[in-house]
Amino acid sequence: DIQMTQSPSSLSASVGDRVTITCQASQDISFGLNWYQQKAPKAPKLLIYNASDLESGVPSRFSGSGSGTHFTFTISSLQPEDIATYYCQQYHNLPPITFGQGTRLEIK
Amino acid sequence: QLQLQESGPGLVKPSETLSLTCTVSGGSISSSNYYWGWIRQPPGKGLEWIGSIYYSGSTYYNPSLKSRVTLSVDTSKNQFSLKLTSVTAADTAVYYCARLGFTVTYLDSWGQGTLVTVSS
């Protein structure tokens, strides 16, 4: 199975900050990576697919980049409503679909 | 607007079978563009994909659960279902159903989730 390692596991940032989360795959997954936002106690919400494509209706302050084994998720200017846990998910080599362990984002 | 809704018992005894159904509304489960799947999340932990099914009945499962999982689909009712056998406390989780893209395997629509507790 492909293992996805997210970092950091938690982070605290101020409103307006640029926030970056990374996801490392245990083997090459090309562009096969998605990013989700989960606000407790709700279901996850798709933000980015195919490593860098923005899901319809998602604010443009969210972006993704990367390929191969190293991926980055960025919030360009953190807003209070962005408090959530963020997950990466790979789909290059199935089954199984695998998720990163999550990054909990808090506001300072 | 597509909606998914999980239903089933919230409490299951150890060694018994967990059964959940996902009802899809606002769209057809028979679309050729999507798979349908189950994901679970133990309290306070991360997400685990359980398995996915196509409207034709084609399935693929998480190898870690494959021996205990069966997915099925009922296109006449626009529903798909999960059965997980021989449950233990480790299977206690919020169970989500979701729609998965066919070409790009993203999960773009989710149910609200249902908590299933395994306890005697």
Contacts between the chains, C-beta under 8 A, distances in Angstrom:
chain1	res1	chain2	res2	distance
A	1	B	63	7.3
A	32	B	105	7.7
A	34	B	105	8.0
A	34	B	106	4.7
A	34	B	107	7.6
A	36	B	107	7.5
A	41	B	113	7.9
A	42	B	112	7.3
A	42	B	113	8.0
A	43	B	96	5.5
A	43	B	98	7.8
A	43	B	110	3.7
A	43	B	111	6.6
A	43	B	112	6.0
A	43	B	113	5.5
A	44	B	47	6.8
A	44	B	96	7.9
A	44	B	107	7.2
A	44	B	110	6.3
A	45	B	110	7.6
A	46	B	106	5.5
A	46	B	107	6.3
A	46	B	108	4.9
A	49	B	101	7.6
A	49	B	104	5.7
A	49	B	106	4.2
A	49	B	108	7.8
A	50	B	104	5.4
A	50	B	106	7.8
A	55	B	106	8.0
A	55	B	108	7.0
A	87	B	46	6.9
A	87	B	47	6.0
A	89	B	47	7.7
A	89	B	106	7.8
A	89	B	107	7.4
A	91	B	104	7.2
A	91	B	105	3.5
A	91	B	106	7.3
A	94	B	60	6.6
A	94	B	105	6.7
A	95	B	49	7.9
A	95	B	51	7.9
A	95	B	60	4.8
A	95	B	61	6.4
A	95	B	62	6.1
A	95	B	63	6.5
A	96	B	49	5.7
A	96	B	61	7.9
A	96	B	62	4.3
A	96	B	63	6.2
A	96	B	64	7.3
A	97	B	37	8.0
A	97	B	49	4.0
A	97	B	52	7.8
A	97	B	62	7.8
A	97	B	105	6.4
A	98	B	49	7.1
A	99	B	46	5.9
A	99	B	47	4.4
A	99	B	48	7.3
A	99	B	49	7.2
A	100	B	46	7.5
A	101	B	46	5.0
A	102	B	46	5.0
A	102	B	47	7.7
